[in-house]
Every structure is written in C-alpha cells, then in structure tokens.
Amino acid sequence: MKLATRGVAMDLKAFVDGENLASRAFYQALQAEDELGMIIRAHIHIESKLREFVQTAAPAPQYFKPSSYSQTLRLAMILGLSAELHPALLAVGKLRNDFAHDVDTSLGEAQAARLHDAVGPKVREVAEYSYSKLRKDFPDKPESTAQLAPRDRVSLYLIAVRGGVIISIAAAKGLFNGQDGGPRAFGLQGVQS
C-alpha cells in the first residue's frame, strides 16, 4: 500500500497495531462464548468501533456523548459511514436485541440467513474471500460459506462488518492516500479517503 507521507505510514502502523490487539479480543469473543455471549460481546465490539468512527469523523467530537446503538448508527451514517454497511449494522443490532430480550433465542438458519441478506454484496464478497483464504489452512472445512454451520456464518459476517467499520475509521483518519484503493478496495464507496 502506498502512503502519502512517512508520518502517515507511522500513523497507519500504529493504527494497525492497535487494531490487531482489539481484534484478538473480538475473535476470542466469537470463539470462546456460548451463543448469547458471542452475540452480545460481538455487538459491543462493533458498537465500540461505530463510536470510534463517530469520534473520528465528527467535526466537533467533544460534543458526542455515547447514546443508544441506533442513535450512534444514525450519526455515523450522517457523518459518512458507507451506506453499504447500514443494513448489516441494523441486522447486527436486531440480532443483539433478539438475544438480549428472548431467553429462547438461538443461532439458527433464520438468523444466519437474515444477516447474510443484510450484508451488502461487497462486504459479502470480502467475507467469501477471507473464508477462501482461511480454508487453505483448514482444508477439512466446507468449500462454501453456505455449507457452514449458522454460528460460523454469523461469525464470518460479524468479522466482515466490523472490518468495514475499521476501514472507515482508517479512511476518516486520513490513513489512505487516493491511489491505493483504500476503502474502495473493500467496496465502501461512500467513505472518503
């Protein structure tokens, strides 16, 4: 990736290093918890990234006070978060609410399909590509994401959605120059780089 200046390169390295630490905790939440814990913790991680996006993109971030998920999402959209992510982020919120308010909720085909349908085509493409790379290390895994268990499909899409928000944060911080594709490589046309 070509970066505009050495200072930006150092900022990007620090950003990536910080994201690697945060990502480990996120991945552990996806793997180590029961379904309720997985969904609630994944939602907390994604909501945290949404708030970081708002803090980064807002012209006067000192006036942003964390509020509900839906209000934070609405503000993120106003501040330029890609419309590609909006339906998926709404579906993540709905999934979290299903688990938080109904003791009988579990991850089944219906929940996995709803999240799949909400994820835009570019984010889905990134998820499919990531899975194909992962599958090289685990050839015993199904060939297609459609063959994965619902929990695994949901995890894959949660990772891709969170990744889209992270790329949007990096773009809002100016960590891409206009030549490397930046967020557009992820299919996030609404984000400025």
N, C-alpha and C positions, 0 to 999 in steps of 0.2 A: 504494500500500500504506500503510495507516495503521499507525503505530508508537506504542507506548505513551508513550515519552518522547523528548526531544531527544537524550539520551545514547544511547539505543538506536538512534536514527536514525544517529548518528555511527558507532556500532559496526557497524551494517549497511553503511554506506557503506565503511568500512574493510574489512569482510569481503568485500564485492563487488569492491572494487578489487584485493584480494589474489587473489580467485578469478579475476578477469579475466587477471591475469598468469600464474597457474598453468594456466588454460585454454588460453592461447596455446601453451604448451609441449605440452600434451596434444594439441591439434589438429594441431600440427606433427608430432608423433609418428605420428598417424593418417595423415597425408598423405605424409610425406617418406620413409618407410621401406618396405623390402620387407615381405612378409607376416610373416616371423619378427620383424623389428624392430618392426613395428607392434603385434603381439600382445604381445610381451614388454614393450615400453615402455608400452602402454596398461594392462597388468596392473600394472606398477609404479606408475603414476599412481593407479589405482583402489585398490590396496593402501595407498598413502600416505594417501588420503582415509579409508579404513577405520580406519587407525591414528589419524588426527586425530579421527575420531568417538569412538573409544575414549578417547582422552586428554580429550576434551571431556565425554563422558557419565559417565566414571568418577568415583565419589565421592572416590577417593584415587588420582589418576592417576600420582603419583610412583612407585607400585608396579608400573605397567605397563611391562613390558620387551618390546619387539617380538619376536615369535616367528614361527612359520610363518603362512602365509596362512590356513590352515584354522582355526588356533587364534585368530587375530585376528578372523576372521569369527564364530566361535562366541562369543567375548567380546562383539563388537559386538551380536550378537543378544540376548545376556543383558542387555546394557545398554540395550536398547530400539530398536535399528535395526529398521525396518519389516520384517515378515515378507514383504511384497511383494517386497523386494529379494533375499531369501535364495536362491531358486532361480537367479536370474540371476547372482548373485555366485559361486555354486557352478559354474555353467556357464563363467563367465569364468576361474575357476581351472582347470577341466578343459581349456579351450581353450589356456591358457598351458602347462599340462603336456604337452598333445599336441605343441605346437611345441617345447618345451624338450627332449623326450625321444625325438622321432622325426624324423629328418632328412628324411623324405619327406612330412611333413605340409604341407598347403596349405589355403588357404581355399576351400572348395567349397560346393556346395549343402547338403551334410550338416551342416557346421559352422554355416552361417548358419541353417539350419532348427533346429538344436539350441539355438542361442542365442535365436532367435525364440520357440521353445516355452517356454524357461525364463523369459523376461521376462514378468512379470505383465501383466494386461490394462491396468492404469492406466499403468504405465511404457510399455507398447506404445502406448497412446493418446497419451502425451506425445511419443514418438518420431514417430508419424504426424503429429501436429500440427506439430511442429518441421519435419518434412520438407515439409509443405504450405506453410509459410511460406518455407522456403528455395527451394522450387520457383518461387515468384513471381519470384525474381531470376534463376532459371535455367530458363526455360520449356522448354528442349530436353531436360530430364531426364524420365525416365519419370513417368507420372502416379501410379503406385502404388509403394510401397516394395517390394512383392513382385516388381516388374519390375527392381529394381536388381541390379547385379552382387553376388555374395556378399560381396566385400570391403566394398562400400559399405553393405550391410545390416548387416554386423557392426559397422562403424564407427558407424553410426547408433545401434545398440543399446548399444554401449560408451559413447557420449556420454550416452544417456538413463540408464543405470545409474549412471554417475559422477555425473550430475546429481542423482539420487535420494539418493546418499550426501551430496552437498554440501548439499542441502536439510535433510537430517537433522542435519548439523553445525550449520547455522544455527539450527535449532529447539532443539538441545541447548544452544546458547549463549544461548537466550532472545531471539533477534532477531526473533521474530514475536509480536505480541500475539494474543489469541484471536479477533480479529474479521476478520482478513484472509484466512483460509483457510490460510495458512502451508503446512505440509507436506501438509495435506489437499487443497489445490489440485492437488498432484502425485499424489494418491491414496495417500499414505503414512499410513494410519490409525493405525498403531502408534506414531507419533512424537508426543510431547507438544510443544505449542507454548505 
